[in-house]
């Protein structure tokens, strides 16, 4: 009857000697150094050259599992701010009136006249609240280079996208970004659901 070898940890002098031997082997034995690096990284060592009939230096152990990706955090929108902006667009540009109007029976000239009023008023609001500016300063239609690690929130690739950056393409739209976001303060007790109050002429 055979007994399994003892698993007791080596004594301190034995560990000092082991560390010295390991240091020498790491310096002069590339395969041993590879296994030490794998063990330090939490990966299993490569099998020895004599393990199995097909064992050789090209055998690799399964890769360690990748760390779980960071969870996507979604922020709740602010309904009051959205309703406030819509109320401003309605007040200055009659935006909701225009969208809710049935324009099927209107002529193009009538729609164009109404759109001019909506355009002027809504532009005033957008500039006051956001002061928008282009994301890219190059003229539309120019050729630009998209480097590796580009910000996907600021630059969207369209068309036939293959491979990895860098890419070269034609700028179709410069995009928009807000220089600021400034909404007026609301009065205490204001009901944000009221986009525009009803009007009664006396």
C-alpha positions in Angstrom: 0.0 0.0 0.0 1.5 3.3 -1.1 1.0 6.7 0.6 0.6 10.0 -1.2 3.6 12.3 -0.7 3.4 14.8 2.1 2.0 18.2 1.2 3.4 20.0 4.2 4.9 23.4 3.2 8.7 23.6 3.2 10.5 25.2 6.1 11.8 28.8 5.9 15.5 27.7 5.1 14.1 25.4 2.4 12.0 28.2 1.0 15.1 30.5 0.9 17.1 27.8 -1.0 14.1 27.2 -3.3 13.9 30.9 -4.1 17.6 31.0 -5.0 17.3 27.9 -7.2 14.2 29.4 -8.9 16.0 32.7 -9.5 18.8 30.9 -11.2 16.5 28.8 -13.3 14.4 31.8 -14.3 17.5 33.5 -15.6 18.8 30.5 -17.6 15.8 28.3 -18.4 13.3 30.0 -20.7 10.7 27.3 -20.3 10.9 27.4 -16.5 10.6 31.2 -16.6 7.5 30.9 -18.8 5.9 28.5 -16.3 6.7 30.9 -13.4 5.1 33.7 -15.3 2.0 31.7 -16.0 1.7 30.6 -12.3 2.1 34.2 -11.1 -0.8 35.2 -13.5 -3.0 32.4 -12.1 -2.7 30.2 -15.2 -1.6 26.5 -15.1 2.0 25.6 -16.1 2.8 24.1 -19.5 3.0 20.3 -19.4 6.5 19.0 -19.3 8.1 17.6 -22.4 7.6 14.0 -21.2 3.9 14.3 -20.4 2.1 12.1 -22.9 3.1 10.8 -26.3 2.4 14.1 -28.1 3.7 16.5 -25.5 6.0 19.2 -26.8 6.8 22.9 -26.2 4.0 24.0 -28.4 1.3 22.7 -26.1 -0.6 25.5 -24.3 -3.1 25.4 -21.5 -6.6 26.9 -21.9 -6.6 30.6 -21.5 -7.8 32.1 -18.3 -11.4 33.3 -18.5 -11.7 37.0 -19.4 -12.8 39.4 -16.7 -16.5 40.2 -16.9 -17.2 43.4 -18.8 -18.2 46.4 -16.7 -22.0 46.6 -16.5 -23.7 49.3 -18.6 -25.1 52.0 -16.3 -28.3 53.7 -17.6 -29.2 57.0 -16.1 -32.9 57.9 -15.7 -34.0 60.8 -17.8 -35.3 63.9 -16.2 -39.0 64.3 -17.3 -39.2 67.9 -15.9 -36.3 69.1 -18.1 -37.7 67.4 -21.2 -41.1 68.9 -20.6 -39.6 72.3 -19.9 -37.7 72.3 -23.2 -40.8 71.2 -25.1 -42.7 74.1 -23.5 -40.1 76.5 -24.6 -40.2 75.2 -28.2 -44.0 75.6 -28.1 -43.9 79.1 -26.6 -41.3 80.5 -29.1 -42.0 78.4 -32.2 -45.5 76.9 -31.8 -43.6 73.6 -32.2 -46.4 71.3 -30.8 -49.1 73.2 -32.7 -47.2 72.5 -35.9 -46.6 68.8 -35.2 -50.2 68.2 -34.2 -51.7 70.1 -37.2 -53.0 67.9 -40.0 -51.1 69.4 -43.0 -52.4 66.9 -45.6 -54.8 69.5 -47.0 -52.3 72.4 -46.9 -50.3 73.6 -50.0 -46.6 73.5 -50.0 -46.5 77.3 -49.8 -48.8 77.3 -46.7 -46.6 74.6 -45.0 -43.5 76.6 -45.9 -44.9 79.8 -44.3 -45.8 77.9 -41.1 -42.4 76.1 -41.1 -40.6 79.5 -41.2 -42.3 80.6 -38.0 -41.5 77.2 -36.3 -37.9 77.4 -37.6 -37.2 80.9 -36.3 -38.7 80.3 -32.8 -37.2 76.8 -32.3 -33.8 78.0 -33.4 -33.9 80.8 -30.8 -34.7 78.2 -28.1 -32.0 75.8 -29.2 -29.3 78.5 -29.3 -30.3 79.9 -26.0 -30.3 76.5 -24.2 -27.5 74.6 -26.0 -25.5 77.0 -28.2 -24.7 74.1 -30.6 -21.5 73.8 -32.5 -20.2 71.1 -35.0 -18.5 68.1 -33.7 -16.1 68.2 -36.6 -14.7 71.4 -38.0 -13.8 70.1 -41.5 -16.2 70.9 -44.4 -18.7 68.2 -45.2 -17.5 66.2 -48.2 -13.9 66.3 -47.1 -11.8 63.2 -46.5 -10.8 62.5 -42.9 -8.8 59.9 -41.1 -10.4 57.9 -38.2 -7.7 56.8 -35.8 -7.8 53.7 -33.5 -9.6 54.4 -30.2 -11.9 57.1 -31.7 -14.9 58.2 -29.6 -17.9 56.3 -30.9 -20.2 58.7 -29.2 -18.8 61.6 -31.3 -18.1 59.8 -34.5 -20.4 57.2 -36.2 -19.1 55.0 -39.0 -21.6 54.4 -41.8 -21.4 52.4 -45.0 -19.2 49.4 -45.5 -17.2 49.1 -42.4 -14.6 46.3 -42.4 -11.5 45.6 -40.4 -10.0 47.8 -37.7 -9.0 51.5 -37.6 -7.4 53.6 -38.8 -9.9 54.3 -41.6 -10.2 57.0 -44.2 -13.6 58.2 -45.3 -15.8 61.1 -46.4 -17.4 63.4 -43.8 -21.1 63.3 -44.6 -22.3 65.2 -41.6 -20.3 67.3 -39.1 -22.5 66.4 -36.2 -23.6 68.7 -33.4 -22.6 69.1 -29.8 -23.8 71.5 -27.1 -21.4 74.2 -25.8 -23.6 74.4 -22.7 -27.0 73.1 -21.4 -28.8 75.9 -19.5 -32.5 75.6 -18.8 -34.3 78.3 -16.8 -35.2 77.5 -13.2 -38.7 76.3 -12.5 -41.0 77.9 -10.0 -41.8 75.7 -7.0 -45.1 73.9 -7.6 -44.9 74.2 -11.4 -46.6 71.3 -13.2 -44.1 70.2 -15.9 -46.9 68.2 -17.7 -48.5 71.5 -18.9 -46.6 72.2 -22.1 -48.8 75.3 -22.9 -51.8 76.6 -21.0 -55.1 76.9 -22.7 -56.0 80.4 -23.7 -59.3 82.1 -23.0 -60.0 85.5 -24.6 -62.4 87.7 -22.7 
